[in-house]
Amino acid sequence: MADAVLAFLATNVVLSGIADWMSPQPVMVGLPGMAPLNWHTTTSVLLVVYLFVHVVRRQARLRHSRVR
């Protein structure tokens, strides 16, 4: 499941970056009750936070892995 979330977020960051690059203005995403947010920045921050949590939670397992 974590791999699917990471793949989705990474794809979303790439696609939002391409959309921002091709459009004259940044693509904004409006959420109910909030000011519009930049799509690329928001997905990039989500990806970095998810990667950080993912690595921290699996740090011990990665350190003691027997795969060589």
CHARMM-style PDB file with segment names, atoms N, HN, CA, C and O in Angstrom:
ATOM      1  N   MET     1       0.822  -1.187   0.000  1.00  0.00      PROA
ATOM      2  CA  MET     1       0.000   0.000   0.000  1.00  0.00      PROA
ATOM      3  C   MET     1       0.872   1.259   0.000  1.00  0.00      PROA
ATOM      4  O   MET     1       0.573   2.232  -0.692  1.00  0.00      PROA
ATOM      5  N   ALA     2       1.952   1.227   0.784  1.00  0.00      PROA
ATOM      6  HN  ALA     2       2.195   0.437   1.347  1.00  0.00      PROA
ATOM      7  CA  ALA     2       2.836   2.392   0.843  1.00  0.00      PROA
ATOM      8  C   ALA     2       3.474   2.676  -0.509  1.00  0.00      PROA
ATOM      9  O   ALA     2       3.658   3.835  -0.882  1.00  0.00      PROA
ATOM     10  N   ASP     3       3.810   1.624  -1.241  1.00  0.00      PROA
ATOM     11  HN  ASP     3       3.661   0.683  -0.938  1.00  0.00      PROA
ATOM     12  CA  ASP     3       4.394   1.810  -2.573  1.00  0.00      PROA
ATOM     13  C   ASP     3       3.411   2.486  -3.516  1.00  0.00      PROA
ATOM     14  O   ASP     3       3.804   3.327  -4.324  1.00  0.00      PROA
ATOM     15  N   ALA     4       2.154   2.130  -3.422  1.00  0.00      PROA
ATOM     16  HN  ALA     4       1.835   1.446  -2.765  1.00  0.00      PROA
ATOM     17  CA  ALA     4       1.132   2.740  -4.275  1.00  0.00      PROA
ATOM     18  C   ALA     4       0.958   4.224  -3.941  1.00  0.00      PROA
ATOM     19  O   ALA     4       0.809   5.054  -4.838  1.00  0.00      PROA
ATOM     20  N   VAL     5       0.977   4.547  -2.661  1.00  0.00      PROA
ATOM     21  HN  VAL     5       1.098   3.873  -1.933  1.00  0.00      PROA
ATOM     22  CA  VAL     5       0.848   5.954  -2.255  1.00  0.00      PROA
ATOM     23  C   VAL     5       2.060   6.751  -2.729  1.00  0.00      PROA
ATOM     24  O   VAL     5       1.913   7.860  -3.242  1.00  0.00      PROA
ATOM     25  N   LEU     6       3.252   6.191  -2.560  1.00  0.00      PROA
ATOM     26  HN  LEU     6       3.372   5.290  -2.144  1.00  0.00      PROA
ATOM     27  CA  LEU     6       4.463   6.880  -3.015  1.00  0.00      PROA
ATOM     28  C   LEU     6       4.458   7.064  -4.536  1.00  0.00      PROA
ATOM     29  O   LEU     6       4.847   8.121  -5.032  1.00  0.00      PROA
ATOM     30  N   ALA     7       4.029   6.060  -5.263  1.00  0.00      PROA
ATOM     31  HN  ALA     7       3.714   5.200  -4.861  1.00  0.00      PROA
ATOM     32  CA  ALA     7       3.962   6.166  -6.722  1.00  0.00      PROA
ATOM     33  C   ALA     7       2.935   7.216  -7.134  1.00  0.00      PROA
ATOM     34  O   ALA     7       3.186   8.009  -8.041  1.00  0.00      PROA
ATOM     35  N   PHE     8       1.782   7.225  -6.472  1.00  0.00      PROA
ATOM     36  HN  PHE     8       1.577   6.581  -5.735  1.00  0.00      PROA
ATOM     37  CA  PHE     8       0.750   8.211  -6.782  1.00  0.00      PROA
ATOM     38  C   PHE     8       1.251   9.630  -6.510  1.00  0.00      PROA
ATOM     39  O   PHE     8       1.077  10.517  -7.345  1.00  0.00      PROA
ATOM     40  N   LEU     9       1.870   9.851  -5.347  1.00  0.00      PROA
ATOM     41  HN  LEU     9       2.011   9.130  -4.668  1.00  0.00      PROA
ATOM     42  CA  LEU     9       2.360  11.192  -5.014  1.00  0.00      PROA
ATOM     43  C   LEU     9       3.478  11.632  -5.962  1.00  0.00      PROA
ATOM     44  O   LEU     9       3.509  12.788  -6.382  1.00  0.00      PROA
ATOM     45  N   ALA    10       4.386  10.731  -6.299  1.00  0.00      PROA
ATOM     46  HN  ALA    10       4.361   9.791  -5.958  1.00  0.00      PROA
ATOM     47  CA  ALA    10       5.473  11.084  -7.208  1.00  0.00      PROA
ATOM     48  C   ALA    10       4.932  11.424  -8.596  1.00  0.00      PROA
ATOM     49  O   ALA    10       5.374  12.392  -9.213  1.00  0.00      PROA
ATOM     50  N   THR    11       3.990  10.645  -9.082  1.00  0.00      PROA
ATOM     51  HN  THR    11       3.630   9.858  -8.580  1.00  0.00      PROA
ATOM     52  CA  THR    11       3.373  10.931 -10.383  1.00  0.00      PROA
ATOM     53  C   THR    11       2.630  12.253 -10.345  1.00  0.00      PROA
ATOM     54  O   THR    11       2.692  13.037 -11.292  1.00  0.00      PROA
ATOM     55  N   ASN    12       1.930  12.498  -9.253  1.00  0.00      PROA
ATOM     56  HN  ASN    12       1.880  11.861  -8.483  1.00  0.00      PROA
ATOM     57  CA  ASN    12       1.189  13.741  -9.086  1.00  0.00      PROA
ATOM     58  C   ASN    12       2.131  14.944  -9.082  1.00  0.00      PROA
ATOM     59  O   ASN    12       1.809  15.974  -9.675  1.00  0.00      PROA
ATOM     60  N   VAL    13       3.278  14.833  -8.431  1.00  0.00      PROA
ATOM     61  HN  VAL    13       3.539  13.997  -7.949  1.00  0.00      PROA
ATOM     62  CA  VAL    13       4.251  15.934  -8.404  1.00  0.00      PROA
ATOM     63  C   VAL    13       4.783  16.202  -9.810  1.00  0.00      PROA
ATOM     64  O   VAL    13       4.908  17.357 -10.216  1.00  0.00      PROA
ATOM     65  N   VAL    14       5.094  15.150 -10.546  1.00  0.00      PROA
ATOM     66  HN  VAL    14       4.992  14.211 -10.216  1.00  0.00      PROA
ATOM     67  CA  VAL    14       5.611  15.323 -11.914  1.00  0.00      PROA
ATOM     68  C   VAL    14       4.549  15.961 -12.808  1.00  0.00      PROA
ATOM     69  O   VAL    14       4.840  16.912 -13.534  1.00  0.00      PROA
ATOM     70  N   LEU    15       3.330  15.448 -12.762  1.00  0.00      PROA
ATOM     71  HN  LEU    15       3.094  14.675 -12.173  1.00  0.00      PROA
ATOM     72  CA  LEU    15       2.264  15.993 -13.600  1.00  0.00      PROA
ATOM     73  C   LEU    15       1.916  17.432 -13.235  1.00  0.00      PROA
ATOM     74  O   LEU    15       1.664  18.251 -14.119  1.00  0.00      PROA
ATOM     75  N   SER    16       1.900  17.747 -11.945  1.00  0.00      PROA
ATOM     76  HN  SER    16       2.104  17.083 -11.226  1.00  0.00      PROA
ATOM     77  CA  SER    16       1.605  19.125 -11.542  1.00  0.00      PROA
ATOM     78  C   SER    16       2.743  20.060 -11.942  1.00  0.00      PROA
ATOM     79  O   SER    16       2.495  21.221 -12.269  1.00  0.00      PROA
ATOM     80  N   GLY    17       3.976  19.580 -11.923  1.00  0.00      PROA
ATOM     81  HN  GLY    17       4.177  18.637 -11.658  1.00  0.00      PROA
ATOM     82  CA  GLY    17       5.104  20.387 -12.377  1.00  0.00      PROA
ATOM     83  C   GLY    17       5.022  20.670 -13.866  1.00  0.00      PROA
ATOM     84  O   GLY    17       5.302  21.785 -14.306  1.00  0.00      PROA
ATOM     85  N   ILE    18       4.637  19.663 -14.643  1.00  0.00      PROA
ATOM     86  HN  ILE    18       4.410  18.757 -14.285  1.00  0.00      PROA
ATOM     87  CA  ILE    18       4.470  19.858 -16.084  1.00  0.00      PROA
ATOM     88  C   ILE    18       3.328  20.832 -16.357  1.00  0.00      PROA
ATOM     89  O   ILE    18       3.449  21.705 -17.216  1.00  0.00      PROA
ATOM     90  N   ALA    19       2.222  20.688 -15.632  1.00  0.00      PROA
ATOM     91  HN  ALA    19       2.123  19.979 -14.933  1.00  0.00      PROA
ATOM     92  CA  ALA    19       1.080  21.588 -15.812  1.00  0.00      PROA
ATOM     93  C   ALA    19       1.465  23.027 -15.462  1.00  0.00      PROA
ATOM     94  O   ALA    19       1.082  23.959 -16.170  1.00  0.00      PROA
ATOM     95  N   ASP    20       2.215  23.212 -14.383  1.00  0.00      PROA
ATOM     96  HN  ASP    20       2.527  22.456 -13.809  1.00  0.00      PROA
ATOM     97  CA  ASP    20       2.664  24.557 -14.003  1.00  0.00      PROA
ATOM     98  C   ASP    20       3.623  25.130 -15.046  1.00  0.00      PROA
ATOM     99  O   ASP    20       3.565  26.321 -15.354  1.00  0.00      PROA
ATOM    100  N   TRP    21       4.487  24.302 -15.579  1.00  0.00      PROA
ATOM    101  HN  TRP    21       4.533  23.335 -15.329  1.00  0.00      PROA
ATOM    102  CA  TRP    21       5.469  24.744 -16.570  1.00  0.00      PROA
ATOM    103  C   TRP    21       4.791  25.161 -17.868  1.00  0.00      PROA
ATOM    104  O   TRP    21       5.212  26.122 -18.513  1.00  0.00      PROA
ATOM    105  N   MET    22       3.745  24.440 -18.250  1.00  0.00      PROA
ATOM    106  HN  MET    22       3.403  23.659 -17.726  1.00  0.00      PROA
ATOM    107  CA  MET    22       3.075  24.717 -19.514  1.00  0.00      PROA
ATOM    108  C   MET    22       2.054  25.862 -19.422  1.00  0.00      PROA
ATOM    109  O   MET    22       1.722  26.468 -20.441  1.00  0.00      PROA
ATOM    110  N   SER    23       1.565  26.160 -18.242  1.00  0.00      PROA
ATOM    111  HN  SER    23       1.835  25.668 -17.415  1.00  0.00      PROA
ATOM    112  CA  SER    23       0.550  27.206 -18.108  1.00  0.00      PROA
ATOM    113  C   SER    23       1.218  28.541 -17.754  1.00  0.00      PROA
ATOM    114  O   SER    23       2.284  28.561 -17.138  1.00  0.00      PROA
ATOM    115  N   PRO    24       0.585  29.656 -18.148  1.00  0.00      PROA
ATOM    116  CA  PRO    24       1.178  30.962 -17.848  1.00  0.00      PROA
ATOM    117  C   PRO    24       1.128  31.311 -16.354  1.00  0.00      PROA
ATOM    118  O   PRO    24       1.927  32.120 -15.883  1.00  0.00      PROA
ATOM    119  N   GLN    25       0.196  30.706 -15.611  1.00  0.00      PROA
ATOM    120  HN  GLN    25      -0.454  30.049 -15.995  1.00  0.00      PROA
ATOM    121  CA  GLN    25       0.091  30.936 -14.175  1.00  0.00      PROA
ATOM    122  C   GLN    25       0.103  29.597 -13.456  1.00  0.00      PROA
ATOM    123  O   GLN    25      -0.285  28.582 -14.034  1.00  0.00      PROA
ATOM    124  N   PRO    26       0.545  29.580 -12.200  1.00  0.00      PROA
ATOM    125  CA  PRO    26       0.535  28.316 -11.455  1.00  0.00      PROA
ATOM    126  C   PRO    26      -0.885  27.768 -11.334  1.00  0.00      PROA
ATOM    127  O   PRO    26      -1.849  28.524 -11.211  1.00  0.00      PROA
ATOM    128  N   VAL    27      -0.995  26.455 -11.371  1.00  0.00      PROA
ATOM    129  HN  VAL    27      -0.213  25.840 -11.471  1.00  0.00      PROA
ATOM    130  CA  VAL    27      -2.293  25.800 -11.227  1.00  0.00      PROA
ATOM    131  C   VAL    27      -2.647  25.791  -9.742  1.00  0.00      PROA
ATOM    132  O   VAL    27      -1.894  25.283  -8.913  1.00  0.00      PROA
ATOM    133  N   MET    28      -3.801  26.360  -9.427  1.00  0.00      PROA
ATOM    134  HN  MET    28      -4.414  26.773 -10.101  1.00  0.00      PROA
ATOM    135  CA  MET    28      -4.238  26.455  -8.037  1.00  0.00      PROA
ATOM    136  C   MET    28      -5.361  25.450  -7.790  1.00  0.00      PROA
ATOM    137  O   MET    28      -6.185  25.192  -8.667  1.00  0.00      PROA
ATOM    138  N   VAL    29      -5.377  24.894  -6.591  1.00  0.00      PROA
ATOM    139  HN  VAL    29      -4.708  25.104  -5.878  1.00  0.00      PROA
ATOM    140  CA  VAL    29      -6.406  23.937  -6.195  1.00  0.00      PROA
ATOM    141  C   VAL    29      -7.159  24.539  -5.024  1.00  0.00      PROA
ATOM    142  O   VAL    29      -6.557  24.905  -4.015  1.00  0.00      PROA
ATOM    143  N   GLY    30      -8.466  24.641  -5.155  1.00  0.00      PROA
ATOM    144  HN  GLY    30      -8.955  24.343  -5.975  1.00  0.00      PROA
ATOM    145  CA  GLY    30      -9.279  25.184  -4.079  1.00  0.00      PROA
ATOM    146  C   GLY    30      -9.913  24.079  -3.259  1.00  0.00      PROA
ATOM    147  O   GLY    30     -10.540  23.171  -3.806  1.00  0.00      PROA
ATOM    148  N   LEU    31      -9.752  24.155  -1.962  1.00  0.00      PROA
ATOM    149  HN  LEU    31      -9.243  24.893  -1.519  1.00  0.00      PROA
ATOM    150  CA  LEU    31     -10.390  23.211  -1.062  1.00  0.00      PROA
ATOM    151  C   LEU    31     -11.481  23.949  -0.295  1.00  0.00      PROA
ATOM    152  O   LEU    31     -11.315  25.130   0.012  1.00  0.00      PROA
ATOM    153  N   PRO    32     -12.588  23.288   0.021  1.00  0.00      PROA
ATOM    154  CA  PRO    32     -13.668  23.972   0.739  1.00  0.00      PROA
ATOM    155  C   PRO    32     -13.184  24.559   2.066  1.00  0.00      PROA
ATOM    156  O   PRO    32     -12.568  23.873   2.881  1.00  0.00      PROA
ATOM    157  N   GLY    33     -13.479  25.840   2.259  1.00  0.00      PROA
ATOM    158  HN  GLY    33     -13.980  26.398   1.597  1.00  0.00      PROA
ATOM    159  CA  GLY    33     -13.121  26.503   3.512  1.00  0.00      PROA
ATOM    160  C   GLY    33     -11.688  26.975   3.588  1.00  0.00      PROA
ATOM    161  O   GLY    33     -11.266  27.478   4.629  1.00  0.00      PROA
ATOM    162  N   MET    34     -10.910  26.825   2.497  1.00  0.00      PROA
ATOM    163  HN  MET    34     -11.253  26.416   1.652  1.00  0.00      PROA
ATOM    164  CA  MET    34      -9.508  27.241   2.510  1.00  0.00      PROA
ATOM    165  C   MET    34      -9.220  28.104   1.291  1.00  0.00      PROA
ATOM    166  O   MET    34      -9.924  28.036   0.284  1.00  0.00      PROA
ATOM    167  N   ALA    35      -8.188  28.906   1.395  1.00  0.00      PROA
ATOM    168  HN  ALA    35      -7.616  28.961   2.214  1.00  0.00      PROA
ATOM    169  CA  ALA    35      -7.735  29.692   0.251  1.00  0.00      PROA
ATOM    170  C   ALA    35      -7.132  28.753  -0.788  1.00  0.00      PROA
ATOM    171  O   ALA    35      -6.640  27.683  -0.427  1.00  0.00      PROA
ATOM    172  N   PRO    36      -7.157  29.119  -2.060  1.00  0.00      PROA
ATOM    173  CA  PRO    36      -6.558  28.259  -3.089  1.00  0.00      PROA
ATOM    174  C   PRO    36      -5.070  28.023  -2.829  1.00  0.00      PROA
ATOM    175  O   PRO    36      -4.343  28.933  -2.430  1.00  0.00      PROA
ATOM    176  N   LEU    37      -4.636  26.795  -3.060  1.00  0.00      PROA
ATOM    177  HN  LEU    37      -5.226  26.055  -3.384  1.00  0.00      PROA
ATOM    178  CA  LEU    37      -3.242  26.394  -2.837  1.00  0.00      PROA
ATOM    179  C   LEU    37      -2.606  26.034  -4.173  1.00  0.00      PROA
ATOM    180  O   LEU    37      -3.282  25.571  -5.092  1.00  0.00      PROA
ATOM    181  N   ASN    38      -1.306  26.251  -4.267  1.00  0.00      PROA
ATOM    182  HN  ASN    38      -0.757  26.627  -3.520  1.00  0.00      PROA
ATOM    183  CA  ASN    38      -0.562  25.849  -5.457  1.00  0.00      PROA
ATOM    184  C   ASN    38      -0.484  24.332  -5.489  1.00  0.00      PROA
ATOM    185  O   ASN    38      -0.020  23.708  -4.535  1.00  0.00      PROA
ATOM    186  N   TRP    39      -0.943  23.733  -6.597  1.00  0.00      PROA
ATOM    187  HN  TRP    39      -1.321  24.239  -7.372  1.00  0.00      PROA
ATOM    188  CA  TRP    39      -1.029  22.281  -6.715  1.00  0.00      PROA
ATOM    189  C   TRP    39       0.347  21.624  -6.601  1.00  0.00      PROA
ATOM    190  O   TRP    39       0.498  20.651  -5.863  1.00  0.00      PROA
ATOM    191  N   HSD    40       1.342  22.131  -7.310  1.00  0.00      PROA
ATOM    192  HN  HSD    40       1.218  22.921  -7.910  1.00  0.00      PROA
ATOM    193  CA  HSD    40       2.667  21.515  -7.321  1.00  0.00      PROA
ATOM    194  C   HSD    40       3.334  21.609  -5.945  1.00  0.00      PROA
ATOM    195  O   HSD    40       3.905  20.633  -5.459  1.00  0.00      PROA
ATOM    196  N   THR    41       3.260  22.767  -5.333  1.00  0.00      PROA
ATOM    197  HN  THR    41       2.796  23.560  -5.727  1.00  0.00      PROA
ATOM    198  CA  THR    41       3.870  22.946  -4.012  1.00  0.00      PROA
ATOM    199  C   THR    41       3.212  22.041  -2.977  1.00  0.00      PROA
ATOM    200  O   THR    41       3.894  21.416  -2.165  1.00  0.00      PROA
ATOM    201  N   THR    42       1.898  21.975  -3.010  1.00  0.00      PROA
ATOM    202  HN  THR    42       1.344  22.483  -3.670  1.00  0.00      PROA
ATOM    203  CA  THR    42       1.171  21.156  -2.040  1.00  0.00      PROA
ATOM    204  C   THR    42       1.515  19.681  -2.194  1.00  0.00      PROA
ATOM    205  O   THR    42       1.781  19.004  -1.200  1.00  0.00      PROA
ATOM    206  N   THR    43       1.513  19.172  -3.421  1.00  0.00      PROA
ATOM    207  HN  THR    43       1.297  19.721  -4.228  1.00  0.00      PROA
ATOM    208  CA  THR    43       1.832  17.760  -3.612  1.00  0.00      PROA
ATOM    209  C   THR    43       3.299  17.462  -3.310  1.00  0.00      PROA
ATOM    210  O   THR    43       3.624  16.367  -2.852  1.00  0.00      PROA
ATOM    211  N   SER    44       4.182  18.419  -3.561  1.00  0.00      PROA
ATOM    212  HN  SER    44       3.918  19.309  -3.934  1.00  0.00      PROA
ATOM    213  CA  SER    44       5.599  18.224  -3.233  1.00  0.00      PROA
ATOM    214  C   SER    44       5.803  18.126  -1.729  1.00  0.00      PROA
ATOM    215  O   SER    44       6.556  17.276  -1.254  1.00  0.00      PROA
ATOM    216  N   VAL    45       5.137  18.989  -0.988  1.00  0.00      PROA
ATOM    217  HN  VAL    45       4.526  19.680  -1.374  1.00  0.00      PROA
ATOM    218  CA  VAL    45       5.240  18.950   0.480  1.00  0.00      PROA
ATOM    219  C   VAL    45       4.660  17.642   1.007  1.00  0.00      PROA
ATOM    220  O   VAL    45       5.243  17.022   1.896  1.00  0.00      PROA
ATOM    221  N   LEU    46       3.520  17.216   0.468  1.00  0.00      PROA
ATOM    222  HN  LEU    46       3.047  17.720  -0.255  1.00  0.00      PROA
ATOM    223  CA  LEU    46       2.939  15.936   0.885  1.00  0.00      PROA
ATOM    224  C   LEU    46       3.891  14.776   0.608  1.00  0.00      PROA
ATOM    225  O   LEU    46       4.033  13.880   1.440  1.00  0.00      PROA
ATOM    226  N   LEU    47       4.540  14.785  -0.550  1.00  0.00      PROA
ATOM    227  HN  LEU    47       4.424  15.512  -1.226  1.00  0.00      PROA
ATOM    228  CA  LEU    47       5.487  13.720  -0.884  1.00  0.00      PROA
ATOM    229  C   LEU    47       6.670  13.706   0.079  1.00  0.00      PROA
ATOM    230  O   LEU    47       7.068  12.639   0.545  1.00  0.00      PROA
ATOM    231  N   VAL    48       7.230  14.854   0.379  1.00  0.00      PROA
ATOM    232  HN  VAL    48       6.907  15.721   0.000  1.00  0.00      PROA
ATOM    233  CA  VAL    48       8.383  14.916   1.292  1.00  0.00      PROA
ATOM    234  C   VAL    48       7.989  14.451   2.690  1.00  0.00      PROA
ATOM    235  O   VAL    48       8.732  13.701   3.321  1.00  0.00      PROA
ATOM    236  N   VAL    49       6.832  14.884   3.179  1.00  0.00      PROA
ATOM    237  HN  VAL    49       6.228  15.494   2.665  1.00  0.00      PROA
ATOM    238  CA  VAL    49       6.375  14.470   4.512  1.00  0.00      PROA
ATOM    239  C   VAL    49       6.126  12.966   4.536  1.00  0.00      PROA
ATOM    240  O   VAL    49       6.523  12.287   5.482  1.00  0.00      PROA
ATOM    241  N   TYR    50       5.470  12.440   3.499  1.00  0.00      PROA
ATOM    242  HN  TYR    50       5.147  12.992   2.730  1.00  0.00      PROA
ATOM    243  CA  TYR    50       5.194  11.004   3.456  1.00  0.00      PROA
ATOM    244  C   TYR    50       6.484  10.196   3.376  1.00  0.00      PROA
ATOM    245  O   TYR    50       6.607   9.164   4.035  1.00  0.00      PROA
ATOM    246  N   LEU    51       7.444  10.653   2.580  1.00  0.00      PROA
ATOM    247  HN  LEU    51       7.345  11.491   2.044  1.00  0.00      PROA
ATOM    248  CA  LEU    51       8.735   9.961   2.497  1.00  0.00      PROA
ATOM    249  C   LEU    51       9.460   9.963   3.839  1.00  0.00      PROA
ATOM    250  O   LEU    51      10.032   8.950   4.242  1.00  0.00      PROA
ATOM    251  N   PHE    52       9.435  11.097   4.527  1.00  0.00      PROA
ATOM    252  HN  PHE    52       8.970  11.920   4.200  1.00  0.00      PROA
ATOM    253  CA  PHE    52      10.088  11.195   5.837  1.00  0.00      PROA
ATOM    254  C   PHE    52       9.471  10.207   6.822  1.00  0.00      PROA
ATOM    255  O   PHE    52      10.187   9.466   7.495  1.00  0.00      PROA
ATOM    256  N   VAL    53       8.144  10.198   6.905  1.00  0.00      PROA
ATOM    257  HN  VAL    53       7.562  10.800   6.358  1.00  0.00      PROA
ATOM    258  CA  VAL    53       7.452   9.280   7.819  1.00  0.00      PROA
ATOM    259  C   VAL    53       7.711   7.837   7.415  1.00  0.00      PROA
ATOM    260  O   VAL    53       7.929   6.984   8.275  1.00  0.00      PROA
ATOM    261  N   HSD    54       7.691   7.556   6.133  1.00  0.00      PROA
ATOM    262  HN  HSD    54       7.515   8.249   5.434  1.00  0.00      PROA
ATOM    263  CA  HSD    54       7.929   6.203   5.626  1.00  0.00      PROA
ATOM    264  C   HSD    54       9.320   5.698   6.017  1.00  0.00      PROA
ATOM    265  O   HSD    54       9.466   4.565   6.476  1.00  0.00      PROA
ATOM    266  N   VAL    55      10.327   6.532   5.835  1.00  0.00      PROA
ATOM    267  HN  VAL    55      10.208   7.452   5.462  1.00  0.00      PROA
ATOM    268  CA  VAL    55      11.704   6.119   6.147  1.00  0.00      PROA
ATOM    269  C   VAL    55      11.905   5.984   7.654  1.00  0.00      PROA
ATOM    270  O   VAL    55      12.544   5.032   8.101  1.00  0.00      PROA
ATOM    271  N   VAL    56      11.377   6.909   8.440  1.00  0.00      PROA
ATOM    272  HN  VAL    56      10.858   7.682   8.077  1.00  0.00      PROA
ATOM    273  CA  VAL    56      11.538   6.838   9.893  1.00  0.00      PROA
ATOM    274  C   VAL    56      10.876   5.582  10.452  1.00  0.00      PROA
ATOM    275  O   VAL    56      11.440   4.920  11.324  1.00  0.00      PROA
ATOM    276  N   ARG    57       9.691   5.251   9.958  1.00  0.00      PROA
ATOM    277  HN  ARG    57       9.233   5.788   9.250  1.00  0.00      PROA
ATOM    278  CA  ARG    57       8.981   4.067  10.469  1.00  0.00      PROA
ATOM    279  C   ARG    57       9.670   2.769  10.075  1.00  0.00      PROA
ATOM    280  O   ARG    57       9.504   1.757  10.756  1.00  0.00      PROA
ATOM    281  N   ARG    58      10.430   2.776   9.003  1.00  0.00      PROA
ATOM    282  HN  ARG    58      10.565   3.599   8.450  1.00  0.00      PROA
ATOM    283  CA  ARG    58      11.076   1.555   8.528  1.00  0.00      PROA
ATOM    284  C   ARG    58      12.585   1.556   8.742  1.00  0.00      PROA
ATOM    285  O   ARG    58      13.290   0.696   8.213  1.00  0.00      PROA
ATOM    286  N   GLN    59      13.074   2.503   9.502  1.00  0.00      PROA
ATOM    287  HN  GLN    59      12.502   3.202   9.931  1.00  0.00      PROA
ATOM    288  CA  GLN    59      14.514   2.660   9.705  1.00  0.00      PROA
ATOM    289  C   GLN    59      15.144   1.427  10.341  1.00  0.00      PROA
ATOM    290  O   GLN    59      16.182   0.956   9.876  1.00  0.00      PROA
ATOM    291  N   ALA    60      14.540   0.906  11.381  1.00  0.00      PROA
ATOM    292  HN  ALA    60      13.696   1.289  11.759  1.00  0.00      PROA
ATOM    293  CA  ALA    60      15.112  -0.252  12.061  1.00  0.00      PROA
ATOM    294  C   ALA    60      15.119  -1.475  11.146  1.00  0.00      PROA
ATOM    295  O   ALA    60      16.093  -2.228  11.116  1.00  0.00      PROA
ATOM    296  N   ARG    61      14.050  -1.667  10.415  1.00  0.00      PROA
ATOM    297  HN  ARG    61      13.259  -1.056  10.440  1.00  0.00      PROA
ATOM    298  CA  ARG    61      13.978  -2.816   9.514  1.00  0.00      PROA
ATOM    299  C   ARG    61      15.004  -2.685   8.396  1.00  0.00      PROA
ATOM    300  O   ARG    61      15.606  -3.681   7.996  1.00  0.00      PROA
ATOM    301  N   LEU    62      15.212  -1.483   7.887  1.00  0.00      PROA
ATOM    302  HN  LEU    62      14.723  -0.673   8.212  1.00  0.00      PROA
ATOM    303  CA  LEU    62      16.209  -1.278   6.842  1.00  0.00      PROA
ATOM    304  C   LEU    62      17.628  -1.485   7.368  1.00  0.00      PROA
ATOM    305  O   LEU    62      18.487  -2.005   6.656  1.00  0.00      PROA
ATOM    306  N   ARG    63      17.870  -1.081   8.607  1.00  0.00      PROA
ATOM    307  HN  ARG    63      17.172  -0.659   9.186  1.00  0.00      PROA
ATOM    308  CA  ARG    63      19.206  -1.201   9.189  1.00  0.00      PROA
ATOM    309  C   ARG    63      19.602  -2.654   9.415  1.00  0.00      PROA
ATOM    310  O   ARG    63      20.774  -3.004   9.285  1.00  0.00      PROA
ATOM    311  N   HSD    64      18.636  -3.500   9.751  1.00  0.00      PROA
ATOM    312  HN  HSD    64      17.683  -3.215   9.856  1.00  0.00      PROA
ATOM    313  CA  HSD    64      18.931  -4.899  10.061  1.00  0.00      PROA
ATOM    314  C   HSD    64      18.582  -5.848   8.922  1.00  0.00      PROA
ATOM    315  O   HSD    64      18.455  -7.054   9.135  1.00  0.00      PROA
ATOM    316  N   SER    65      18.427  -5.317   7.721  1.00  0.00      PROA
ATOM    317  HN  SER    65      18.530  -4.338   7.547  1.00  0.00      PROA
ATOM    318  CA  SER    65      18.082  -6.147   6.584  1.00  0.00      PROA
ATOM    319  C   SER    65      19.249  -7.048   6.210  1.00  0.00      PROA
ATOM    320  O   SER    65      20.406  -6.635   6.280  1.00  0.00      PROA
ATOM    321  N   ARG    66      18.949  -8.270   5.816  1.00  0.00      PROA
ATOM    322  HN  ARG    66      18.009  -8.606   5.759  1.00  0.00      PROA
ATOM    323  CA  ARG    66      19.976  -9.240   5.444  1.00  0.00      PROA
ATOM    324  C   ARG    66      20.212  -9.287   3.927  1.00  0.00      PROA
ATOM    325  O   ARG    66      21.068 -10.041   3.464  1.00  0.00      PROA
ATOM    326  N   VAL    67      19.479  -8.505   3.164  1.00  0.00      PROA
ATOM    327  HN  VAL    67      18.784  -7.892   3.540  1.00  0.00      PROA
ATOM    328  CA  VAL    67      19.640  -8.497   1.715  1.00  0.00      PROA
ATOM    329  C   VAL    67      20.971  -7.822   1.374  1.00  0.00      PROA
ATOM    330  O   VAL    67      21.238  -6.707   1.824  1.00  0.00      PROA
ATOM    331  N   ARG    68      21.784  -8.483   0.597  1.00  0.00      PROA
ATOM    332  HN  ARG    68      21.568  -9.388   0.232  1.00  0.00      PROA
ATOM    333  CA  ARG    68      23.092  -7.934   0.266  1.00  0.00      PROA
ATOM    334  C   ARG    68      23.237  -7.809  -1.209  1.00  0.00      PROA
ATOM    335  OT1 ARG    68      24.278  -7.363  -1.690  1.00  0.00      PROA
TER     336      ARG     68
END
